[in-house]
Amino acid sequence: MSNEPPVRVQDKLFYNRYRVDTGRAHIKVRPHGTPSPQLLSLLKACPARCYELNDQGQVEVTIDGCMECGTCRIICEENGDIEWSYPRGGYGVLFKFG
């Protein structure tokens, strides 16, 4: 049994870097009045916590810090709530293991 403290995912995510491609978001939430259950599930399912509710109760995405894991793509695949593509070369997540 190890005496080392447990490692939190949030602590490891700190080491990753994200190069933002200004004006070319690789994920977009489609316009909606009331969020679907799938969109609402992204608030908790996204490991990088890129999704949040705005003041109007709509789901928004902030791509800074996105790990490109595809969780949102899988959850919203059938209903088309989001538009998802890979970032252009040289942009997006840069994994660093610290």
N, C-alpha and C positions, 0 to 999 in steps of 0.2 A: 504494500500500500504506500502510495506516494504522499509525502508531506507538503507537496507544492499546492498552492491555492488553485481552485478551478479557474479555467480560462473562459472569459466571457466573449461571445461572438462580437459584441460591440467594441471590445478592446482590440480585437484583431482587425476589424474593419477599418480602424483608424489608420492602419498602415497602407491601405489601398489609396491610390490617387485616381482622380478622374479629370480627363482633359475635355472640357466643354467645347463642342462645335457650335459656336454662337449662331443662332438663327436656323439651325438644322437639328432640331430635337429628333432623336431616334424613336421616341415614344410620345404619342399624343392621345389624350383622352377625347373621344368624340363628344360633341356637344350633347348635353342631356338636361332634362328638367329635373327629374327625380332619378337618383342613381339606382341602377339595377343591383340585385343582391350580389352579383359577381363583382361589380365595381366596389361595393362596400366591403367585400371580403379582402380586397387589395390593401385596405387600411391596416390590416393585421398580418396578411400573408407575405407582403413584400419584406424580405429580410433587411433591406437597406432603408426601409420606411420612406420610400419616395412618394407615396400617395397620402393625401390628406384632404379633409373637407374644407372648402372655403366658406366665407360668410353666408353665401346663398345656399349652403347645404349640398353643393356639387363636389364631386371628386376631381382633384387636380393632381398632376404629376410634376415633380421637380426632378429632373434627370441627373442633377449633380449627385454623385455618389452611387448611381445605379451600378449594380454588379453584373448586369446583363445575364442574369440567371435564367430568365424566361418564365418565371413564376406567373407574372401578369399575363403573359402571352397564353399560357396554358389555361388559366382561369377564365379568360375572356375570349378564348378561341371561337366558341360556338356563337356567341351573341355579337361579336364585333364591336365591343365597347371601346377598344383601343386600337390604334394603328401602331405597329411595332416593326422596326427594321434594325439591322446592325448599324452601328455608327460607322462613318467613313473611316478609312484607314488613318491611323495616327491619333484618333479621338476615342473617347470612351474610357473604360476602366483600365487601370494599370495595376495589376496585382503585385504587391510586395509582401514578402513573408518576413516579419520582423522578429 
